[in-house]
């Protein structure tokens, strides 16, 4: 179950990266940037704990 949630989390971060729009408010850019940063931190953590390994 945790592996599935980890995969869904990474997929959601990838979707945010791909759908990022250049126009928008500063709050939108900050929110997307924080989400992308959290996702970038999550991936190595999940690999370390074996959640993204087959």
Number of C-alpha atoms within 10 A of each C-alpha: 6 10 14 10 12 17 14 12 15 18 13 15 19 14 11 16 15 9 9 13 11 7 8 9 8 9 9 13 15 11 11 17 15 12 16 18 12 12 20 14 11 16 16 13 13 17 12 11 9 11 18 18 9 5
